[in-house]
Amino acid sequence: MKKLVLILSLSSAFVTLPTLAYADVKSETVGEYTNTSAITTSVKTKLAGTKGVDSADISVRTETDKDGKAVVYLSGTQKTKQQIKDAIDSAKMVDGVNKVVNNLVVR
């Protein structure tokens, strides 16, 4: 009987622990997901049309902050600081973008 209780206790711990690990992750509603996807697409399109920026080397991710406003994350590499500045400026110009977080580096 003690073995059965121990086995059941351990198995429930394995089910519960992964759930607790993700408790702080903010889940998006369908509307938020659609909006962040649309903003990501718009930023990628804007970057592709920005002269001098190598958009193929930039990853774009959009999330909503606690107030529901769009935060765009740019990551990747560019050849110059000017290209990074131009990419950030272009991303800021997209409708719906509240903030741009720069994780771009010069390679």
N, C-alpha and C positions, 0 to 999 in steps of 0.2 A: 504494500500500500504506500509506504514512504517513497519507493522508487517511482510509482505512478504520479504522486504529488510533485516530486522533484522534476520529472519529465514535463509535466503540464506547466509548471512554473517557468521552466527554462524556455519552453516553446512559446509561451505567451510573451516572454521578455524579448525574444527574437522578432516577434510581430510588432510589439509596441515601440521598441527602440528606434527603428528606422522612421516611424511616424513622428516621434519626438524630435528627431534630428532635423526634420523639415518644418517644424512648427513655426519658425520665424520667417519662412519664405512667403512673400506676398503673392497670392494667386490673383490672376487677372480675370476680370469678367470677359465675356465674349466681346462686348463693346470696346473695352480697353485693349484687348488683343488686336482687334481689327484696326483701331486707331494707331497703335504702336507699329503694326505691320505697314500701314499706309504711310506713316511718317518715315519709317526706315526706307521704304521704296522711294519716297520723294527725295530723301537725302542722298541715296545712292544715285538717283537720276541727276540731281543737281551737281554732285561731285563729278559724274561722268562728263558733264558739260562745262566743267570749270577748267579754263585754259591753264596748262602748266601742272595740273594736279594729276598724279598717276592713281586714278580711282581703283584700279585693279589691285593695288597694294593696301587698300583701306577696308577694314571691316567696320560695319555699322550695326549697332544694337540700340534699340530704343526701349526704355522702361518708363513707367509712370511713377512719380514720387508720391509721397503720402497725401499730397493735395490733388492728385490726379493729373498733374502736369507732366508733359513729355520731357524726358531727359535722354539726350542722344550721346552715346559713347562711341568715339572714334578710336580705332586701334590699328596698328600696322606700321608701315615704314614709308618714308618719302626721302628723296635725295637731298632736299634743302629745307631750312627753317621756313623759307618763304612759301614753299608748297604746303607745309603744315598750317601756316597762318591762313593761306587761301582756302584750304579745306575747312578749317574751323569757321571762317567767315561765311563760306557757302552754306554750311550746315545750319548756321544761325539764321540764315535768310529764309529757310523753309517754314511755311505756315504750320503752326502747332508746336514748334520746337521752343521749349522754355529755357533749356540750358544745354550746353555742349560740354562734355567731359573729354578732354584731350589725353589720349594714351598713345599718340603717334610719336615715333622717334625717327631721327635722321639716321639713315644707314650709311 
